[in-house]
Amino acid sequence: MNTIRLPASAWAQVWRRTLVVAILSALASVALSEIVMQILSQGMNLAGAIAAAILPILLGGPMLLYFQIQSAKLRDANRRLETLASTDSLTNCLNRRAFTGRVGKCLSQASGSGALLVIDADNFKSVNDRFGHDRGDEVLQMVAEAIRQSVRDTDLVGRIGGEEFGVYLPGAGFESAHHAAERIRAAVNALFVTSDGLVQRLSVSIGGAVCAGEVSFAELFRVADRRLYSAKNGGRNRVKLGGSIDDAAVARLASGLAER
């Protein structure tokens, strides 16, 4: 069984707080008990009843408040750690692991409804070569923000590679997915990177796959990624979108039917 290892300073703080609370509780108990005994020696009158009612609150209230505060701090720390573990530090998008997991969960619950877009920044190497890697990082941040501004709050946006992003559109059909992809393409294409008189317009290529029945993330990504490379080879700054069945598979299926 794994144990939580705390640094010496943390253990010192734990013991110090525990000792202080224990001493204060003991002193409060002695003082209040003395008061109660004096009251109750005269019988359970109104004053005794009030004392008996408030004694547990006075003794237990501060400790309960303390532990509730500590519990709230722990929950907040866990939420922060979860966010850090699932977020790409440069772009504030989901990282690849978190994006893959959440899309996979959506696919398992949505009965084949939704679309995956795979987005790649065009000519990104030339951006790094011309403007430097620091400006390259800024470009990735600009692209990420353009993507977020072009989709719904319910859509998932992740950075899945160096200059590659993924967007999952829950419940989207072909038309809405195509509109979203074009909004992203146009938003990025309106951006420029400049430095020392050099100017370069940004663009992205987008490949997409719309779910056609039950499909895994790996299958959906494979098809969308293949369409991305088709968009790259077709001249960049364009969208290639289709169903979750690979275009090559569709062609083979059509050829097989024609031969029958």
C-alpha positions as CSV (number, residue, x, y, z in Angstrom):
1,M,0.0,0.0,0.0
2,N,1.4,3.4,-1.0
3,T,1.8,6.0,1.7
4,I,1.8,9.8,1.2
5,R,5.3,11.1,2.0
6,L,5.3,14.7,3.4
7,P,8.4,16.9,3.8
8,A,9.6,17.5,7.4
9,S,8.3,21.1,7.3
10,A,4.8,19.8,6.4
11,W,4.8,17.3,9.2
12,A,5.9,20.0,11.7
13,Q,3.0,22.1,10.7
14,V,0.6,19.2,11.0
15,W,1.8,18.4,14.5
16,R,1.9,22.0,15.6
17,R,-1.7,22.6,14.5
18,T,-2.9,19.4,16.0
19,L,-1.3,20.3,19.4
20,V,-2.7,23.8,19.4
21,V,-6.2,22.5,18.6
22,A,-6.0,19.8,21.3
23,I,-4.8,22.3,24.0
24,L,-7.5,24.8,23.1
25,S,-10.2,22.2,23.1
26,A,-9.0,20.8,26.5
27,L,-9.0,24.3,28.0
28,A,-12.4,25.1,26.6
29,S,-13.8,21.8,27.8
30,V,-12.5,22.3,31.3
31,A,-13.8,25.9,31.5
32,L,-17.2,25.1,30.1
33,S,-17.6,21.9,32.1
34,E,-17.0,23.9,35.3
35,I,-19.7,26.4,34.3
36,V,-22.2,23.6,33.4
37,M,-21.6,21.7,36.6
38,Q,-22.3,24.8,38.6
39,I,-25.5,25.4,36.7
40,L,-26.7,21.8,36.8
41,S,-26.1,21.6,40.6
42,Q,-29.3,23.7,40.8
43,G,-31.2,21.4,38.5
44,M,-31.9,21.6,34.8
45,N,-33.3,25.1,34.7
46,L,-33.5,27.3,31.6
47,A,-29.9,28.3,31.9
48,G,-28.8,24.7,32.2
49,A,-30.8,23.7,29.1
50,I,-29.2,26.5,27.1
51,A,-25.7,25.6,28.3
52,A,-26.3,21.9,27.4
53,A,-27.5,22.9,24.0
54,I,-24.6,25.2,23.1
55,L,-21.8,23.1,24.7
56,P,-21.4,20.7,21.7
57,I,-21.5,23.7,19.3
58,L,-18.8,25.5,21.2
59,L,-16.6,22.5,21.4
60,G,-17.2,20.9,18.0
61,G,-17.9,24.0,15.9
62,P,-14.3,25.4,15.6
63,M,-12.8,22.0,14.9
64,L,-15.5,21.2,12.3
65,L,-14.9,24.6,10.7
66,Y,-11.2,23.9,10.6
67,F,-11.5,20.5,9.0
68,Q,-14.0,21.9,6.5
69,I,-11.6,24.6,5.5
70,Q,-8.8,22.1,5.1
71,S,-11.1,19.8,3.1
72,A,-12.1,22.6,0.8
73,K,-8.4,23.5,0.3
74,L,-7.6,19.9,-0.6
75,R,-10.5,19.7,-3.1
76,D,-9.3,23.0,-4.7
77,A,-5.8,21.7,-4.9
78,N,-6.9,18.5,-6.5
79,R,-8.9,20.4,-9.1
80,R,-5.9,22.5,-9.9
81,L,-3.7,19.5,-10.2
82,E,-6.3,17.8,-12.5
83,T,-6.4,21.0,-14.7
84,L,-2.6,21.1,-14.9
85,A,-2.4,17.5,-15.8
86,S,-4.9,17.8,-18.6
87,T,-3.8,21.2,-20.1
88,D,-1.1,22.0,-22.6
89,S,1.0,24.7,-20.9
90,L,1.7,26.7,-24.0
91,T,-1.7,27.0,-25.6
92,N,-4.1,26.2,-22.6
93,C,-5.8,23.7,-24.8
94,L,-6.3,20.1,-23.7
95,N,-3.2,18.1,-24.0
96,R,-3.1,15.0,-26.2
97,R,-3.9,12.5,-23.5
98,A,-6.8,14.5,-22.1
99,F,-8.2,15.3,-25.5
100,T,-8.0,11.6,-26.6
101,G,-9.7,10.4,-23.4
102,R,-12.5,12.9,-23.5
103,V,-13.3,12.4,-27.2
104,G,-13.2,8.6,-26.7
105,K,-15.7,9.0,-23.8
106,C,-18.0,11.2,-26.0
107,L,-17.9,8.7,-28.8
108,S,-18.8,5.8,-26.4
109,Q,-21.8,7.8,-25.1
110,A,-23.0,9.5,-28.3
111,S,-23.9,6.5,-30.4
112,G,-21.8,7.7,-33.4
113,S,-22.8,11.4,-33.4
114,G,-20.2,14.1,-33.8
115,A,-17.2,15.1,-35.9
116,L,-13.4,15.2,-35.5
117,L,-11.2,17.9,-37.1
118,V,-7.5,17.6,-37.3
119,I,-5.8,21.0,-37.8
120,D,-2.2,21.6,-38.8
121,A,-0.4,25.0,-39.1
122,D,0.9,25.4,-42.6
123,N,4.6,26.1,-43.2
124,F,5.3,26.3,-39.5
125,K,9.0,25.4,-40.0
126,S,9.4,28.5,-42.0
127,V,7.9,30.6,-39.2
128,N,10.5,29.2,-36.8
129,D,13.3,29.7,-39.3
130,R,12.3,33.3,-40.3
131,F,11.1,34.6,-36.9
132,G,12.6,32.4,-34.3
133,H,11.2,29.8,-31.9
134,D,9.8,32.4,-29.5
135,R,7.6,33.9,-32.2
136,G,6.8,30.4,-33.2
137,D,5.3,29.7,-29.8
138,E,3.3,33.0,-30.1
139,V,2.0,31.8,-33.4
140,L,0.8,28.5,-31.8
141,Q,-1.0,30.6,-29.1
142,M,-2.6,32.7,-31.8
143,V,-3.8,29.7,-33.7
144,A,-5.1,28.1,-30.6
145,E,-7.1,31.2,-29.7
146,A,-8.5,31.5,-33.2
147,I,-9.7,27.9,-33.0
148,R,-11.3,28.5,-29.6
149,Q,-13.1,31.6,-30.8
150,S,-14.4,29.7,-33.9
151,V,-16.1,26.9,-32.1
152,R,-18.8,26.4,-29.4
153,D,-18.0,26.3,-25.6
154,T,-19.2,22.7,-25.6
155,D,-16.6,21.6,-28.3
156,L,-13.3,20.1,-27.3
157,V,-10.1,21.7,-28.4
158,G,-6.7,20.0,-27.9
159,R,-3.1,20.3,-28.9
160,I,-2.2,16.8,-30.2
161,G,1.2,17.5,-31.7
162,G,3.8,20.2,-32.2
163,E,1.8,22.4,-34.5
164,E,-1.2,20.1,-34.8
165,F,-4.6,20.6,-33.0
166,G,-7.7,18.6,-32.7
167,V,-11.3,19.7,-32.4
168,Y,-14.2,17.4,-31.5
169,L,-17.7,18.7,-32.3
170,P,-20.3,16.7,-30.3
171,G,-23.5,16.0,-32.2
172,A,-22.2,17.8,-35.4
173,G,-23.3,16.6,-38.8
174,F,-21.5,17.2,-42.1
175,E,-22.8,20.7,-42.7
176,S,-22.2,22.1,-39.2
177,A,-18.7,20.4,-39.1
178,H,-17.9,22.0,-42.5
179,H,-19.0,25.4,-41.3
180,A,-16.9,25.1,-38.2
181,A,-13.8,24.0,-40.1
182,E,-14.2,26.9,-42.5
183,R,-14.6,29.4,-39.7
184,I,-11.4,28.1,-38.2
185,R,-9.5,28.2,-41.5
186,A,-10.7,31.8,-42.2
187,A,-10.0,33.0,-38.7
188,V,-6.4,31.7,-38.8
189,N,-5.9,33.0,-42.4
190,A,-6.7,36.5,-41.2
191,L,-3.7,36.5,-38.9
192,F,-0.2,37.7,-39.6
193,V,3.2,37.3,-37.9
194,T,5.6,40.2,-38.3
195,S,9.1,41.0,-37.2
196,D,11.8,43.4,-38.4
197,G,10.0,44.1,-41.7
198,L,9.2,40.4,-42.3
199,V,5.5,39.6,-42.7
200,Q,3.9,36.1,-43.1
201,R,0.2,35.3,-43.3
202,L,-0.8,32.3,-41.3
203,S,-2.9,29.4,-42.5
204,V,-4.0,25.9,-41.5
205,S,-5.0,22.8,-43.3
206,I,-7.9,20.8,-41.9
207,G,-8.9,17.2,-42.3
208,G,-12.2,16.0,-40.8
209,A,-14.3,12.9,-40.3
210,V,-18.0,12.9,-39.4
211,C,-19.2,9.9,-37.4
212,A,-21.1,7.4,-39.5
213,G,-22.2,4.9,-36.8
214,E,-20.1,3.6,-33.9
215,V,-16.4,4.3,-34.2
216,S,-13.4,4.5,-31.9
217,F,-11.2,7.6,-31.5
218,A,-8.3,5.8,-33.2
219,E,-10.4,5.0,-36.3
220,L,-11.9,8.5,-36.5
221,F,-8.5,10.1,-36.1
222,R,-6.9,7.9,-38.7
223,V,-9.5,9.0,-41.3
224,A,-9.4,12.7,-40.4
225,D,-5.6,12.6,-40.4
226,R,-5.5,11.1,-43.8
227,R,-7.8,13.9,-45.1
228,L,-5.5,16.4,-43.5
229,Y,-2.6,15.2,-45.6
230,S,-4.9,15.3,-48.6
231,A,-5.6,19.0,-47.8
232,K,-1.8,19.6,-47.4
233,N,-1.0,17.9,-50.7
234,G,-3.9,19.9,-52.4
235,G,-2.2,23.2,-51.7
236,R,-2.8,23.9,-48.0
237,N,-5.1,26.5,-46.4
238,R,-8.1,24.2,-47.2
239,V,-10.6,21.8,-45.7
240,K,-11.1,18.1,-46.5
241,L,-14.1,16.6,-44.8
242,G,-16.0,13.4,-45.1
243,G,-17.5,10.5,-43.2
244,S,-15.8,8.3,-40.7
245,I,-15.3,5.6,-43.3
246,D,-12.0,6.1,-45.1
247,D,-12.3,7.5,-48.7
248,A,-10.1,4.6,-50.0
249,A,-12.4,2.1,-48.2
250,V,-15.4,3.7,-49.8
251,A,-13.8,3.5,-53.2
252,R,-13.0,-0.2,-52.7
253,L,-16.5,-0.9,-51.5
254,A,-18.0,0.9,-54.5
255,S,-15.6,-1.0,-56.8
256,G,-16.6,-4.3,-55.3
257,L,-20.3,-3.6,-55.7
258,A,-19.8,-2.6,-59.3
259,E,-18.1,-5.9,-60.1
260,R,-21.1,-7.9,-58.8
